[in-house]
Amino acid sequence: MTTYFNEMYEGGQVREPYARLEDWTKAMPAALRAMKQAEAEALFRRIGITFAVYGEGGDPDRLIPFDMFPRVFTQAEWRKLERGIKQRARALNAFLLDVYGRAEIVRAGKIPARMVFQNEAFERAVAGFTPPRGIYSHIVGIDIVRTGADEFFVLEDNCRTPSGVSYMLENREIMMRMFPQLFRENRIEPVDGYSDALRRTLASVAPAKCEREPTIAILTPGHYNSAYYEHSFLADLMGVELVEGADLFVEGGFVWMRTTEGPKKLDVIYRRIDDAFLDPLCFRPDSMLGIPGLMDVYRSGGVSICSAPGAGVADDKAVYTFVPEMIRFYLGEEPLLNNVPTWQCAKPDECKYVLENLGELVVKEVHGSGGYGMLVGPKSTKDQIETFRAKIEAHPENYIAQPTLALSATPTFVEEGIAPRHVDLRPYCLVGEKIELVPGGLTRVALKEGSLVVNSSQGGGVKDTWVLAE
Amino acid sequence: MILTVHHVTTYDYDAPMRGAVQSLRLFPSRFDGQRTIRWDVEVQGGIRGGNFRDGAGDKVEGWSLRGPVTEVTISAIGQVETTDTAGVLRGHREIVSPFAYLRETSATWIDHALRDLAEAAATGTKDPLDRAHRLSRAVSDAIAYRPGTTHAHTTAAEALSQGEGVCQDHAHALIASARAVGMPARYVSGYLFAREDGEPHEAAHAWAEIWVETIGWIGFDPANECCPDSRYIRIGSGLDAREAAPIKGVAQGDGSERLDVTVALEAVQQ
């Protein structure tokens, strides 16, 4: 059994942030717990939040299990994380503005030209364009794992349209409804400021041509999309329209929304559809979801699109290894949050190491997501390892490898009572006029004993995430 | 040379459409080989949208038409002064890295035959300019100019395998071959003034540009076995014909479309 950091118990002692939770669980008999769990599930079903986290696939109508045991950070822990997350969000945006401009980082030899310009996510169509405030990624979801009291690592960055924030908000809402006394006993930082902050962020990047209070809308692929609930939930909270491509059209250099009172000019689009589907005249000609002519309006400064088309070039798993370099290059600072050491199979010597140590490593596809196409060496059979070896040998450039991290665990309600289960964290950093981070995020938990895969498609659940006030 | 261009494109619909949107990449490039004297783009009955110059230096303008639409007429009329730069795109302002033009598209997908052709042409010289010329010659030799044998969606590999095609096929094949040996290449659309006697002729043209490290972008026209000179007017570029298309548009509705294009080029007597 590998050792890992238990966020609640350290050397037989309860760690400070969890101090009050021990009494809470002791005072909760199994019968009450089961009742509460059923209540939570009913609440989730009623509000209809059943979608899968971005790119994970799976059954869209399946409820992601909610674990009632909260995950807790102290104020000091959070402040440190916050600084690291904001630093990273700044660097990622600086990188995006740079690679669509003069690409100084490539000229300086800090990242290979091929990795940027031949990247599938690099959109030639937006090169040379400076979006309002120079921001490409307005909502940066940074996946973080913990391995010790003071050790945090960034697992990946999500610069396009990271989802799951509705879970952060709903998990809190439901916890407060079911356990109001917990929120009286603990001073917990609120997360409900997120929707206002998101609205502020979007409004702050309205195009220069917008001379009044900007009109904002969320562009969704429609109700068949697994994250549709989140799209409508956020539109509701922000008091903005939820639109599909067919509700919009371009005319005279602007984007217009069809309404019962006639066309209304739209200034900022928070899009939850991929670049490829935004505009059939610019990207995939067969796209039925997009708005023909949208990119011409965008590039001539008539509308803002969040995240900006092309933002995905910063969050690819191969580009990820260069983020610490970006932080040094653009900000002149040392990274506050570390990357997980990563071997690139594209490099022959690193590939050799990976193939020799497959049994101990985690191997991922460069463009994969959602825990699919992934090998967790220590948890795999000989056959699985050999299958992967063949895949890597055939296309080394498609794979990266990382050490198997001993992810921290937090107490989780399981069949037998309470047991530690491994967790990660996705906070949502907003980048507009200001960089804002709501104190909290989405904690995902691997519900299977010993499992390190927190993705909902692979048996993961979610938890409320607390940041204690001082 | 001063060239007068009269380029009219008409889409006819057999049933009224609810509306149409156009994205026009239909403006002469700015570089040492070209100076625009005047240039007017108009979509009849259309509403002009925003315009911008993209990262590759092309000017793009959006247009839209309110329904019912039964006909869309796009005209580009103007005069351009050209000088021979031996195909070199000198003085052209663009920001996109040449490395972005190594990416394959479905029209320029590199099959074994294209790779073989490219590698055979490239061996024997290390000089990139020489290589580019050899690649262009190899494509000219392998694909005979024969109108009507290919269509708008023919790929480079298909054109090479049948050994005939038009300028679009030549350009695609040259782009694919150049990329196959690691040279960035792109599709260029424009006009060619080809008949001194003033007879009307098919003047819409396309060729390829190859990135030569020490010089920059250089045009190659395998269909005419030369580099663009003062008879050429450069309009726009892209990874392939679809991206570089001077006119992209969609109309909403069930009608089917009939396309009619006339391009007339005339040399102004000096």
Interface residues (C-beta under 8 A of the other chain):
Chain A: Y100 G101 R102 A103 V106 A113 R114 V116 F117 Q118 F122 R124 A125 V126 A127 G128 F129 F249 V250 E251 G252 G253 P280 L281 C282 P285 P292 G293 M295 D296 V297 R299 S300 G301 G302
Chain B: G19 V21 Q22 S23 I47 R48 G49 G50 N51 F52 R53 D54 G55 A56 V60 E61 G62 S64 R66 E94 I95 V96 S97 F99 A100 L102 R103 L239 R242 K248 G249 V250
